[in-house]
Amino acid sequence: MFTRRNFIHTTVASTGSLLLSNPLTQNLGTGVRKPVVVSTWDFGQKANARAWEILGRQGRALDAVEQGVMVIEADTSNMTVGVGGLPDRDGKVTLDACIMDEHGNAGSVCFLEHISHPIAVARMVMERTPHVMLAGEGALDFALSQGFKKENILTKEAKNAWEKWKKSAEYKPIINVENHDTIAMLALDSQGGLAGACTTSGLAYKLHGRVGDSPIIGAGLYVDPEIGGAAATGLGEAVMRTVGSFLVVELMRQGRSPQEACMEAVERIAKREKRPQDMQIGYLALGRNGEVGAYSLQKGFTYALQDEEQSTTVAALYYLE
Ligand code: SD4
């Protein structure tokens, strides 16, 4: 449903950029906007600022997305990404991340412990191994072999939160984790190169061994250099069941705008899931012309955008009232 609040917010935020996709503007853009970077949630603005330091001096989108999301991985004040992430129900912080470059190459790590920058390890998997994905102890061994150091990434605050949770041990996904969550970033550089990155500690208090959508190429992130990129945040199981980010990009290939593609992918989940009201899913998409789309199942999903004209956050339109 399009609410008045979202309508106003999106309209204001899109002033000055015809390519910022929303129902008012999505068909008006004809040129190419680059460079541009978008990322999930309000905290994406901080990550975009770092990415922009690279994009603004004609750097590579791949470097921008890696460096950008690393800002959030290093930030102990958020409890959903990198150091400071909330642990699983056994008290272990296990991280998932993936990255794709402007040629469609991909690298990923999942179920990785003790390393604060899983995105950098994912990039090394892409660039230094013949593989796409490394998991668990193998991913850790690989990281150590590449010079990463084993760290304690369970902060006191996260440990305390887990101790408190253990008293009731009630497990249910939290719909919007106080508006900061998985960070996924998509960037288009001044040469037209597209890249994406996604990194998370996953669902808080998940079963030990659980891996979400974020490190799965095609689910949490997908970049097709010819078409555009898409990324997901929210309940990974629902995204994985529909191969969400790949779906968004494929819909764009068939001619949907990034906005229309995100909407269709969310609607598919809303129709398939038994209790969509109990979960949140947000998609963010970037076309290769710099057009942006975003849509979520419920109210609350925001994304951050930076281009030559603006650095802003936008409340995404959403499906359920
Ligand atoms: C996961 N998709 O592990 C991630 C978590 C997330 O908003 O994005 N939450 O399922």
py3Dmol code that shows the C-alpha trace and the ligand (Angstrom):
import py3Dmol

protein = """\
ATOM      1  CA  MET A   1       0.000   0.000   0.000  1.00  0.00           C
ATOM      2  CA  PHE A   2       1.211   3.496  -0.683  1.00  0.00           C
ATOM      3  CA  THR A   3       0.762   5.506   2.450  1.00  0.00           C
ATOM      4  CA  ARG A   4       0.597   9.248   2.576  1.00  0.00           C
ATOM      5  CA  ARG A   5       3.682   9.355   4.775  1.00  0.00           C
ATOM      6  CA  ASN A   6       5.730   7.329   2.329  1.00  0.00           C
ATOM      7  CA  PHE A   7       4.368   9.256  -0.588  1.00  0.00           C
ATOM      8  CA  ILE A   8       5.502  12.533   0.935  1.00  0.00           C
ATOM      9  CA  HIS A   9       8.827  11.197   2.123  1.00  0.00           C
ATOM     10  CA  THR A  10       9.699   9.662  -1.213  1.00  0.00           C
ATOM     11  CA  THR A  11       8.583  12.689  -3.154  1.00  0.00           C
ATOM     12  CA  VAL A  12      10.677  15.047  -1.085  1.00  0.00           C
ATOM     13  CA  ALA A  13      13.690  12.805  -1.152  1.00  0.00           C
ATOM     14  CA  SER A  14      13.562  12.410  -4.916  1.00  0.00           C
ATOM     15  CA  THR A  15      13.467  16.095  -5.729  1.00  0.00           C
ATOM     16  CA  GLY A  16      16.321  16.938  -8.036  1.00  0.00           C
ATOM     17  CA  SER A  17      16.772  13.451  -9.356  1.00  0.00           C
ATOM     18  CA  LEU A  18      14.436  12.081 -11.961  1.00  0.00           C
ATOM     19  CA  LEU A  19      16.076   8.709 -11.783  1.00  0.00           C
ATOM     20  CA  LEU A  20      15.247   8.025  -8.157  1.00  0.00           C
ATOM     21  CA  SER A  21      12.555   5.519  -8.800  1.00  0.00           C
ATOM     22  CA  ASN A  22       9.131   5.887  -7.248  1.00  0.00           C
ATOM     23  CA  PRO A  23       5.631   5.833  -8.698  1.00  0.00           C
ATOM     24  CA  LEU A  24       5.999   9.477  -9.694  1.00  0.00           C
ATOM     25  CA  THR A  25       9.336   9.333 -11.348  1.00  0.00           C
ATOM     26  CA  GLN A  26      10.122   5.789 -12.316  1.00  0.00           C
ATOM     27  CA  ASN A  27       9.357   6.200 -15.993  1.00  0.00           C
ATOM     28  CA  LEU A  28      10.747   9.660 -16.426  1.00  0.00           C
ATOM     29  CA  GLY A  29      14.446   8.973 -16.344  1.00  0.00           C
ATOM     30  CA  THR A  30      16.122   8.622 -19.690  1.00  0.00           C
ATOM     31  CA  GLY A  31      19.759   9.503 -19.012  1.00  0.00           C
ATOM     32  CA  VAL A  32      22.401   7.642 -17.090  1.00  0.00           C
ATOM     33  CA  ARG A  33      23.177   8.707 -13.547  1.00  0.00           C
ATOM     34  CA  LYS A  34      26.683   7.778 -12.388  1.00  0.00           C
ATOM     35  CA  PRO A  35      28.389   7.450 -10.117  1.00  0.00           C
ATOM     36  CA  VAL A  36      25.753   6.496  -7.584  1.00  0.00           C
ATOM     37  CA  VAL A  37      25.657   4.333  -4.483  1.00  0.00           C
ATOM     38  CA  VAL A  38      22.709   2.962  -2.524  1.00  0.00           C
ATOM     39  CA  SER A  39      22.609   0.875   0.606  1.00  0.00           C
ATOM     40  CA  THR A  40      20.098  -0.596   2.992  1.00  0.00           C
ATOM     41  CA  TRP A  41      18.763   1.177   6.099  1.00  0.00           C
ATOM     42  CA  ASP A  42      19.624   4.554   7.593  1.00  0.00           C
ATOM     43  CA  PHE A  43      23.094   3.428   8.627  1.00  0.00           C
ATOM     44  CA  GLY A  44      23.811   3.052   4.929  1.00  0.00           C
ATOM     45  CA  GLN A  45      24.427   6.789   4.798  1.00  0.00           C
ATOM     46  CA  LYS A  46      27.655   6.380   6.767  1.00  0.00           C
ATOM     47  CA  ALA A  47      28.713   3.534   4.521  1.00  0.00           C
ATOM     48  CA  ASN A  48      27.800   5.496   1.390  1.00  0.00           C
ATOM     49  CA  ALA A  49      29.973   8.398   2.544  1.00  0.00           C
ATOM     50  CA  ARG A  50      33.000   6.093   2.585  1.00  0.00           C
ATOM     51  CA  ALA A  51      32.014   4.547  -0.759  1.00  0.00           C
ATOM     52  CA  TRP A  52      31.651   8.024  -2.219  1.00  0.00           C
ATOM     53  CA  GLU A  53      35.248   8.897  -1.338  1.00  0.00           C
ATOM     54  CA  ILE A  54      36.180   6.209  -3.865  1.00  0.00           C
ATOM     55  CA  LEU A  55      33.428   6.752  -6.443  1.00  0.00           C
ATOM     56  CA  GLY A  56      33.830  10.540  -6.353  1.00  0.00           C
ATOM     57  CA  ARG A  57      37.420  10.286  -7.519  1.00  0.00           C
ATOM     58  CA  GLN A  58      36.477   7.912 -10.327  1.00  0.00           C
ATOM     59  CA  GLY A  59      37.339   4.800  -8.339  1.00  0.00           C
ATOM     60  CA  ARG A  60      36.021   1.332  -8.907  1.00  0.00           C
ATOM     61  CA  ALA A  61      32.548   0.311  -7.695  1.00  0.00           C
ATOM     62  CA  LEU A  62      33.992  -2.907  -6.276  1.00  0.00           C
ATOM     63  CA  ASP A  63      36.377  -1.003  -3.996  1.00  0.00           C
ATOM     64  CA  ALA A  64      33.586   1.390  -3.043  1.00  0.00           C
ATOM     65  CA  VAL A  65      31.153  -1.320  -1.930  1.00  0.00           C
ATOM     66  CA  GLU A  66      33.800  -3.266  -0.037  1.00  0.00           C
ATOM     67  CA  GLN A  67      35.139  -0.219   1.785  1.00  0.00           C
ATOM     68  CA  GLY A  68      31.655   1.164   2.329  1.00  0.00           C
ATOM     69  CA  VAL A  69      30.206  -1.858   4.099  1.00  0.00           C
ATOM     70  CA  MET A  70      33.405  -2.297   6.122  1.00  0.00           C
ATOM     71  CA  VAL A  71      32.496   0.908   7.970  1.00  0.00           C
ATOM     72  CA  ILE A  72      29.410  -0.835   9.330  1.00  0.00           C
ATOM     73  CA  GLU A  73      31.235  -4.117   9.966  1.00  0.00           C
ATOM     74  CA  ALA A  74      33.677  -2.215  12.189  1.00  0.00           C
ATOM     75  CA  ASP A  75      30.993  -0.263  14.051  1.00  0.00           C
ATOM     76  CA  THR A  76      30.383  -1.948  17.406  1.00  0.00           C
ATOM     77  CA  SER A  77      27.293   0.155  18.054  1.00  0.00           C
ATOM     78  CA  ASN A  78      25.148  -1.850  15.650  1.00  0.00           C
ATOM     79  CA  MET A  79      24.275  -5.397  16.655  1.00  0.00           C
ATOM     80  CA  THR A  80      23.510  -6.847  13.235  1.00  0.00           C
ATOM     81  CA  VAL A  81      26.738  -6.652  11.213  1.00  0.00           C
ATOM     82  CA  GLY A  82      30.383  -7.586  11.871  1.00  0.00           C
ATOM     83  CA  VAL A  83      31.934  -6.838  15.278  1.00  0.00           C
ATOM     84  CA  GLY A  84      29.210  -6.400  17.866  1.00  0.00           C
ATOM     85  CA  GLY A  85      26.713  -8.559  15.968  1.00  0.00           C
ATOM     86  CA  LEU A  86      24.304 -10.544  18.137  1.00  0.00           C
ATOM     87  CA  PRO A  87      25.272 -14.199  18.532  1.00  0.00           C
ATOM     88  CA  ASP A  88      23.366 -17.369  17.761  1.00  0.00           C
ATOM     89  CA  ARG A  89      21.571 -19.209  20.559  1.00  0.00           C
ATOM     90  CA  ASP A  90      24.864 -20.858  21.599  1.00  0.00           C
ATOM     91  CA  GLY A  91      26.491 -17.457  22.089  1.00  0.00           C
ATOM     92  CA  LYS A  92      28.594 -17.606  18.920  1.00  0.00           C
ATOM     93  CA  VAL A  93      28.749 -14.765  16.414  1.00  0.00           C
ATOM     94  CA  THR A  94      28.702 -16.258  12.912  1.00  0.00           C
ATOM     95  CA  LEU A  95      28.930 -13.934   9.932  1.00  0.00           C
ATOM     96  CA  ASP A  96      27.707 -14.117   6.336  1.00  0.00           C
ATOM     97  CA  ALA A  97      28.877 -11.903   3.453  1.00  0.00           C
ATOM     98  CA  CYS A  98      29.159 -11.798  -0.308  1.00  0.00           C
ATOM     99  CA  ILE A  99      30.395  -9.527  -3.053  1.00  0.00           C
ATOM    100  CA  MET A 100      30.052  -9.269  -6.852  1.00  0.00           C
ATOM    101  CA  ASP A 101      32.102  -7.235  -9.311  1.00  0.00           C
ATOM    102  CA  GLU A 102      31.468  -5.507 -12.630  1.00  0.00           C
ATOM    103  CA  HIS A 103      32.175  -8.718 -14.575  1.00  0.00           C
ATOM    104  CA  GLY A 104      29.660 -10.810 -12.656  1.00  0.00           C
ATOM    105  CA  ASN A 105      32.377 -12.512 -10.578  1.00  0.00           C
ATOM    106  CA  ALA A 106      31.278 -13.506  -7.100  1.00  0.00           C
ATOM    107  CA  GLY A 107      32.795 -14.369  -3.737  1.00  0.00           C
ATOM    108  CA  SER A 108      31.170 -15.362  -0.499  1.00  0.00           C
ATOM    109  CA  VAL A 109      31.744 -16.580   3.031  1.00  0.00           C
ATOM    110  CA  CYS A 110      29.195 -17.975   5.421  1.00  0.00           C
ATOM    111  CA  PHE A 111      29.085 -19.234   8.991  1.00  0.00           C
ATOM    112  CA  LEU A 112      32.407 -17.462   9.559  1.00  0.00           C
ATOM    113  CA  GLU A 113      33.562 -16.855  13.138  1.00  0.00           C
ATOM    114  CA  HIS A 114      36.257 -14.633  14.700  1.00  0.00           C
ATOM    115  CA  ILE A 115      36.824 -12.298  11.742  1.00  0.00           C
ATOM    116  CA  SER A 116      35.573  -8.711  11.811  1.00  0.00           C
ATOM    117  CA  HIS A 117      35.573  -8.085   8.052  1.00  0.00           C
ATOM    118  CA  PRO A 118      33.893 -11.012   6.311  1.00  0.00           C
ATOM    119  CA  ILE A 119      33.349  -8.885   3.200  1.00  0.00           C
ATOM    120  CA  ALA A 120      37.109  -8.595   2.672  1.00  0.00           C
ATOM    121  CA  VAL A 121      37.421 -12.371   2.988  1.00  0.00           C
ATOM    122  CA  ALA A 122      34.579 -12.807   0.468  1.00  0.00           C
ATOM    123  CA  ARG A 123      36.455 -10.588  -1.971  1.00  0.00           C
ATOM    124  CA  MET A 124      39.567 -12.722  -1.539  1.00  0.00           C
ATOM    125  CA  VAL A 125      37.560 -15.880  -2.171  1.00  0.00           C
ATOM    126  CA  MET A 126      36.463 -14.246  -5.433  1.00  0.00           C
ATOM    127  CA  GLU A 127      39.886 -13.013  -6.463  1.00  0.00           C
ATOM    128  CA  ARG A 128      42.290 -15.581  -5.053  1.00  0.00           C
ATOM    129  CA  THR A 129      40.514 -18.926  -5.291  1.00  0.00           C
ATOM    130  CA  PRO A 130      38.731 -20.796  -8.085  1.00  0.00           C
ATOM    131  CA  HIS A 131      35.629 -20.965  -5.853  1.00  0.00           C
ATOM    132  CA  VAL A 132      32.644 -18.777  -5.061  1.00  0.00           C
ATOM    133  CA  MET A 133      31.841 -19.716  -1.473  1.00  0.00           C
ATOM    134  CA  LEU A 134      33.711 -20.901   1.612  1.00  0.00           C
ATOM    135  CA  ALA A 135      31.968 -21.876   4.833  1.00  0.00           C
ATOM    136  CA  GLY A 136      32.713 -22.146   8.545  1.00  0.00           C
ATOM    137  CA  GLU A 137      36.122 -23.461   9.573  1.00  0.00           C
ATOM    138  CA  GLY A 138      37.314 -23.656   5.986  1.00  0.00           C
ATOM    139  CA  ALA A 139      36.482 -19.988   5.487  1.00  0.00           C
ATOM    140  CA  LEU A 140      38.288 -19.147   8.735  1.00  0.00           C
ATOM    141  CA  ASP A 141      41.381 -21.155   7.726  1.00  0.00           C
ATOM    142  CA  PHE A 142      41.400 -19.385   4.381  1.00  0.00           C
ATOM    143  CA  ALA A 143      41.088 -15.966   6.064  1.00  0.00           C
ATOM    144  CA  LEU A 144      43.976 -16.747   8.424  1.00  0.00           C
ATOM    145  CA  SER A 145      46.077 -17.938   5.477  1.00  0.00           C
ATOM    146  CA  GLN A 146      45.493 -14.546   3.841  1.00  0.00           C
ATOM    147  CA  GLY A 147      46.734 -12.610   6.853  1.00  0.00           C
ATOM    148  CA  PHE A 148      43.513 -11.963   8.798  1.00  0.00           C
ATOM    149  CA  LYS A 149      43.823 -12.263  12.561  1.00  0.00           C
ATOM    150  CA  LYS A 150      41.443 -14.165  14.823  1.00  0.00           C
ATOM    151  CA  GLU A 151      39.508 -11.683  16.955  1.00  0.00           C
ATOM    152  CA  ASN A 152      36.877 -11.747  19.642  1.00  0.00           C
ATOM    153  CA  ILE A 153      33.912 -10.192  17.852  1.00  0.00           C
ATOM    154  CA  LEU A 154      31.378 -10.838  20.637  1.00  0.00           C
ATOM    155  CA  THR A 155      31.179  -7.508  22.442  1.00  0.00           C
ATOM    156  CA  LYS A 156      30.139  -7.130  26.071  1.00  0.00           C
ATOM    157  CA  GLU A 157      26.854  -5.535  24.983  1.00  0.00           C
ATOM    158  CA  ALA A 158      26.030  -8.395  22.602  1.00  0.00           C
ATOM    159  CA  LYS A 159      26.942 -10.969  25.237  1.00  0.00           C
ATOM    160  CA  ASN A 160      24.732  -9.230  27.803  1.00  0.00           C
ATOM    161  CA  ALA A 161      21.844  -9.134  25.342  1.00  0.00           C
ATOM    162  CA  TRP A 162      22.285 -12.852  24.699  1.00  0.00           C
ATOM    163  CA  GLU A 163      22.423 -13.656  28.442  1.00  0.00           C
ATOM    164  CA  LYS A 164      19.171 -11.754  28.862  1.00  0.00           C
ATOM    165  CA  TRP A 165      17.589 -13.501  25.887  1.00  0.00           C
ATOM    166  CA  LYS A 166      18.555 -16.906  27.315  1.00  0.00           C
ATOM    167  CA  LYS A 167      16.242 -16.350  30.288  1.00  0.00           C
ATOM    168  CA  SER A 168      13.183 -16.659  28.077  1.00  0.00           C
ATOM    169  CA  ALA A 169      14.928 -18.196  25.027  1.00  0.00           C
ATOM    170  CA  GLU A 170      11.971 -17.166  22.958  1.00  0.00           C
ATOM    171  CA  TYR A 171      12.819 -17.328  19.308  1.00  0.00           C
ATOM    172  CA  LYS A 172      11.069 -15.221  16.785  1.00  0.00           C
ATOM    173  CA  PRO A 173      12.392 -13.052  14.006  1.00  0.00           C
ATOM    174  CA  ILE A 174      12.288  -9.375  14.802  1.00  0.00           C
ATOM    175  CA  ILE A 175      10.543  -7.419  12.092  1.00  0.00           C
ATOM    176  CA  ASN A 176      12.637  -4.282  11.866  1.00  0.00           C
ATOM    177  CA  VAL A 177      15.648  -4.373  14.104  1.00  0.00           C
ATOM    178  CA  GLU A 178      15.406  -0.753  15.231  1.00  0.00           C
ATOM    179  CA  ASN A 179      15.955   0.306  11.661  1.00  0.00           C
ATOM    180  CA  HIS A 180      19.459  -1.014  11.366  1.00  0.00           C
ATOM    181  CA  ASP A 181      20.110  -4.411  10.004  1.00  0.00           C
ATOM    182  CA  THR A 182      22.004  -6.221   7.254  1.00  0.00           C
ATOM    183  CA  ILE A 183      23.946  -3.827   5.112  1.00  0.00           C
ATOM    184  CA  ALA A 184      23.736  -4.397   1.388  1.00  0.00           C
ATOM    185  CA  MET A 185      25.228  -1.877  -1.004  1.00  0.00           C
ATOM    186  CA  LEU A 186      25.047  -1.423  -4.774  1.00  0.00           C
ATOM    187  CA  ALA A 187      27.220   1.029  -6.680  1.00  0.00           C
ATOM    188  CA  LEU A 188      27.678   2.231 -10.227  1.00  0.00           C
ATOM    189  CA  ASP A 189      31.030   3.897 -10.911  1.00  0.00           C
ATOM    190  CA  SER A 190      31.937   6.601 -13.384  1.00  0.00           C
ATOM    191  CA  GLN A 191      33.098   3.964 -15.903  1.00  0.00           C
ATOM    192  CA  GLY A 192      29.707   2.280 -15.692  1.00  0.00           C
ATOM    193  CA  GLY A 193      31.007  -0.614 -13.584  1.00  0.00           C
ATOM    194  CA  LEU A 194      28.434  -2.134 -11.241  1.00  0.00           C
ATOM    195  CA  ALA A 195      29.217  -3.941  -8.009  1.00  0.00           C
ATOM    196  CA  GLY A 196      27.427  -5.081  -4.882  1.00  0.00           C
ATOM    197  CA  ALA A 197      28.219  -6.234  -1.359  1.00  0.00           C
ATOM    198  CA  CYS A 198      26.155  -7.663   1.462  1.00  0.00           C
ATOM    199  CA  THR A 199      27.244  -8.456   5.030  1.00  0.00           C
ATOM    200  CA  THR A 200      25.446  -9.468   8.217  1.00  0.00           C
ATOM    201  CA  SER A 201      25.550 -11.375  11.468  1.00  0.00           C
ATOM    202  CA  GLY A 202      22.186 -12.815  10.404  1.00  0.00           C
ATOM    203  CA  LEU A 203      19.212 -13.394  12.593  1.00  0.00           C
ATOM    204  CA  ALA A 204      19.874 -12.911  16.275  1.00  0.00           C
ATOM    205  CA  TYR A 205      19.735 -16.127  18.334  1.00  0.00           C
ATOM    206  CA  LYS A 206      19.460 -18.319  15.238  1.00  0.00           C
ATOM    207  CA  LEU A 207      20.233 -22.038  15.481  1.00  0.00           C
ATOM    208  CA  HIS A 208      23.966 -22.667  15.431  1.00  0.00           C
ATOM    209  CA  GLY A 209      24.858 -23.420  11.820  1.00  0.00           C
ATOM    210  CA  ARG A 210      22.046 -21.401  10.314  1.00  0.00           C
ATOM    211  CA  VAL A 211      23.034 -19.472   7.175  1.00  0.00           C
ATOM    212  CA  GLY A 212      20.744 -16.829   5.751  1.00  0.00           C
ATOM    213  CA  ASP A 213      20.253 -15.317   2.320  1.00  0.00           C
ATOM    214  CA  SER A 214      22.957 -12.662   2.628  1.00  0.00           C
ATOM    215  CA  PRO A 215      25.948 -14.753   1.456  1.00  0.00           C
ATOM    216  CA  ILE A 216      23.931 -16.652  -1.162  1.00  0.00           C
ATOM    217  CA  ILE A 217      24.556 -15.275  -4.635  1.00  0.00           C
ATOM    218  CA  GLY A 218      21.136 -14.655  -6.176  1.00  0.00           C
ATOM    219  CA  ALA A 219      19.318 -14.536  -2.833  1.00  0.00           C
ATOM    220  CA  GLY A 220      20.846 -11.756  -0.707  1.00  0.00           C
ATOM    221  CA  LEU A 221      22.658 -10.122  -3.625  1.00  0.00           C
ATOM    222  CA  TYR A 222      22.894 -10.328  -7.375  1.00  0.00           C
ATOM    223  CA  VAL A 223      24.665  -8.178  -9.933  1.00  0.00           C
ATOM    224  CA  ASP A 224      24.329  -8.647 -13.661  1.00  0.00           C
ATOM    225  CA  PRO A 225      26.658  -6.124 -15.292  1.00  0.00           C
ATOM    226  CA  GLU A 226      24.359  -5.867 -18.328  1.00  0.00           C
ATOM    227  CA  ILE A 227      21.175  -5.208 -16.354  1.00  0.00           C
ATOM    228  CA  GLY A 228      21.714  -4.002 -12.803  1.00  0.00           C
ATOM    229  CA  GLY A 229      21.950  -5.211  -9.246  1.00  0.00           C
ATOM    230  CA  ALA A 230      19.622  -6.072  -6.396  1.00  0.00           C
ATOM    231  CA  ALA A 231      19.999  -6.851  -2.715  1.00  0.00           C
ATOM    232  CA  ALA A 232      17.784  -8.014   0.112  1.00  0.00           C
ATOM    233  CA  THR A 233      17.353  -7.465   3.806  1.00  0.00           C
ATOM    234  CA  GLY A 234      14.929  -9.101   6.184  1.00  0.00           C
ATOM    235  CA  LEU A 235      13.998 -12.689   6.898  1.00  0.00           C
ATOM    236  CA  GLY A 236      16.489 -14.625   4.798  1.00  0.00           C
ATOM    237  CA  GLU A 237      14.448 -17.813   4.629  1.00  0.00           C
ATOM    238  CA  ALA A 238      11.705 -16.081   2.627  1.00  0.00           C
ATOM    239  CA  VAL A 239      14.277 -14.470   0.338  1.00  0.00           C
ATOM    240  CA  MET A 240      16.041 -17.789  -0.255  1.00  0.00           C
ATOM    241  CA  ARG A 241      12.799 -19.587  -1.039  1.00  0.00           C
ATOM    242  CA  THR A 242      12.213 -17.161  -3.897  1.00  0.00           C
ATOM    243  CA  VAL A 243      15.872 -16.502  -4.911  1.00  0.00           C
ATOM    244  CA  GLY A 244      14.898 -12.887  -4.392  1.00  0.00           C
ATOM    245  CA  SER A 245      17.743 -10.744  -5.707  1.00  0.00           C
ATOM    246  CA  PHE A 246      18.142 -12.838  -8.840  1.00  0.00           C
ATOM    247  CA  LEU A 247      14.408 -12.550  -9.351  1.00  0.00           C
ATOM    248  CA  VAL A 248      14.541  -8.744  -9.108  1.00  0.00           C
ATOM    249  CA  VAL A 249      17.347  -8.568 -11.674  1.00  0.00           C
ATOM    250  CA  GLU A 250      15.610 -11.003 -14.008  1.00  0.00           C
ATOM    251  CA  LEU A 251      12.432  -8.934 -13.828  1.00  0.00           C
ATOM    252  CA  MET A 252      14.510  -5.886 -14.742  1.00  0.00           C
ATOM    253  CA  ARG A 253      15.918  -7.839 -17.675  1.00  0.00           C
ATOM    254  CA  GLN A 254      12.341  -8.415 -18.819  1.00  0.00           C
ATOM    255  CA  GLY A 255      11.752  -4.666 -18.834  1.00  0.00           C
ATOM    256  CA  ARG A 256      10.492  -3.837 -15.344  1.00  0.00           C
ATOM    257  CA  SER A 257      11.938  -0.721 -13.753  1.00  0.00           C
ATOM    258  CA  PRO A 258      13.965  -1.368 -10.582  1.00  0.00           C
ATOM    259  CA  GLN A 259      10.944  -0.157  -8.586  1.00  0.00           C
ATOM    260  CA  GLU A 260       8.499  -2.441 -10.376  1.00  0.00           C
ATOM    261  CA  ALA A 261      10.868  -5.392 -10.045  1.00  0.00           C
ATOM    262  CA  CYS A 262      11.248  -4.901  -6.272  1.00  0.00           C
ATOM    263  CA  MET A 263       7.484  -4.629  -5.905  1.00  0.00           C
ATOM    264  CA  GLU A 264       6.829  -7.829  -7.815  1.00  0.00           C
ATOM    265  CA  ALA A 265       9.434  -9.755  -5.821  1.00  0.00           C
ATOM    266  CA  VAL A 266       7.943  -8.598  -2.500  1.00  0.00           C
ATOM    267  CA  GLU A 267       4.417  -9.411  -3.684  1.00  0.00           C
ATOM    268  CA  ARG A 268       5.517 -12.910  -4.567  1.00  0.00           C
ATOM    269  CA  ILE A 269       6.704 -13.435  -0.987  1.00  0.00           C
ATOM    270  CA  ALA A 270       3.537 -11.880   0.419  1.00  0.00           C
ATOM    271  CA  LYS A 271       1.451 -14.352  -1.559  1.00  0.00           C
ATOM    272  CA  ARG A 272       3.578 -17.414  -0.834  1.00  0.00           C
ATOM    273  CA  GLU A 273       4.272 -17.044   2.869  1.00  0.00           C
ATOM    274  CA  LYS A 274       1.636 -18.189   5.361  1.00  0.00           C
ATOM    275  CA  ARG A 275       2.215 -15.295   7.765  1.00  0.00           C
ATOM    276  CA  PRO A 276       3.819 -12.413   5.868  1.00  0.00           C
ATOM    277  CA  GLN A 277       2.662 -10.050   8.607  1.00  0.00           C
ATOM    278  CA  ASP A 278       5.233 -11.654  10.942  1.00  0.00           C
ATOM    279  CA  MET A 279       8.234 -10.844   8.810  1.00  0.00           C
ATOM    280  CA  GLN A 280       9.981  -8.027   7.058  1.00  0.00           C
ATOM    281  CA  ILE A 281      11.597  -8.194   3.609  1.00  0.00           C
ATOM    282  CA  GLY A 282      13.166  -5.229   1.852  1.00  0.00           C
ATOM    283  CA  TYR A 283      14.596  -5.146  -1.657  1.00  0.00           C
ATOM    284  CA  LEU A 284      16.844  -2.493  -3.103  1.00  0.00           C
ATOM    285  CA  ALA A 285      17.726  -2.377  -6.811  1.00  0.00           C
ATOM    286  CA  LEU A 286      19.987  -0.316  -9.044  1.00  0.00           C
ATOM    287  CA  GLY A 287      19.697  -0.375 -12.807  1.00  0.00           C
ATOM    288  CA  ARG A 288      22.724   0.032 -14.985  1.00  0.00           C
ATOM    289  CA  ASN A 289      21.493   3.515 -15.892  1.00  0.00           C
ATOM    290  CA  GLY A 290      21.547   4.528 -12.220  1.00  0.00           C
ATOM    291  CA  GLU A 291      17.813   4.169 -11.688  1.00  0.00           C
ATOM    292  CA  VAL A 292      16.922   3.093  -8.146  1.00  0.00           C
ATOM    293  CA  GLY A 293      14.024   1.069  -6.786  1.00  0.00           C
ATOM    294  CA  ALA A 294      13.133  -0.149  -3.300  1.00  0.00           C
ATOM    295  CA  TYR A 295      10.153  -1.861  -1.766  1.00  0.00           C
ATOM    296  CA  SER A 296       9.381  -3.755   1.414  1.00  0.00           C
ATOM    297  CA  LEU A 297       6.754  -6.017   2.844  1.00  0.00           C
ATOM    298  CA  GLN A 298       6.062  -3.773   5.818  1.00  0.00           C
ATOM    299  CA  LYS A 299       6.572  -0.227   6.870  1.00  0.00           C
ATOM    300  CA  GLY A 300      10.000   0.606   8.238  1.00  0.00           C
ATOM    301  CA  PHE A 301      12.492  -0.228   5.508  1.00  0.00           C
ATOM    302  CA  THR A 302      14.725   2.656   4.518  1.00  0.00           C
ATOM    303  CA  TYR A 303      17.667   3.018   2.214  1.00  0.00           C
ATOM    304  CA  ALA A 304      20.452   5.550   1.774  1.00  0.00           C
ATOM    305  CA  LEU A 305      21.419   7.090  -1.553  1.00  0.00           C
ATOM    306  CA  GLN A 306      24.349   9.187  -2.619  1.00  0.00           C
ATOM    307  CA  ASP A 307      25.091  10.677  -6.001  1.00  0.00           C
ATOM    308  CA  GLU A 308      26.600  13.910  -7.249  1.00  0.00           C
ATOM    309  CA  GLU A 309      23.598  15.908  -6.083  1.00  0.00           C
ATOM    310  CA  GLN A 310      22.577  14.436  -2.779  1.00  0.00           C
ATOM    311  CA  SER A 311      23.175  12.231   0.188  1.00  0.00           C
ATOM    312  CA  THR A 312      19.828  11.208   1.573  1.00  0.00           C
ATOM    313  CA  THR A 313      17.798   8.486   3.190  1.00  0.00           C
ATOM    314  CA  VAL A 314      14.491   7.377   1.749  1.00  0.00           C
ATOM    315  CA  ALA A 315      11.613   5.460   3.322  1.00  0.00           C
ATOM    316  CA  ALA A 316      10.710   2.678   0.911  1.00  0.00           C
ATOM    317  CA  LEU A 317       7.139   2.130  -0.176  1.00  0.00           C
ATOM    318  CA  TYR A 318       5.633  -1.028   1.276  1.00  0.00           C
ATOM    319  CA  TYR A 319       3.013  -3.694   0.684  1.00  0.00           C
ATOM    320  CA  LEU A 320       1.200  -4.443   3.949  1.00  0.00           C
ATOM    321  CA  GLU A 321      -0.687  -1.867   5.948  1.00  0.00           C
TER     322      GLU A 321
END
"""
ligand_1 = """\
10
SD4
C 19.397 -13.028 7.330
N 18.758 -11.404 5.712
O 20.357 -13.568 7.861
C 19.539 -11.614 6.896
C 19.182 -10.742 8.046
C 18.626 -9.440 7.665
O 17.202 -7.779 8.102
O 18.801 -8.909 6.622
N 17.830 -8.899 8.487
O 18.311 -13.599 7.176
"""
view = py3Dmol.view(width=600, height=400)
view.addModel(protein, "pdb")
view.setStyle({"model": 0}, {"cartoon": {"style": "trace"}})
view.addModel(ligand_1, "xyz")
view.setStyle({"model": 1}, {"stick": {}})
view.zoomTo()
view.show()
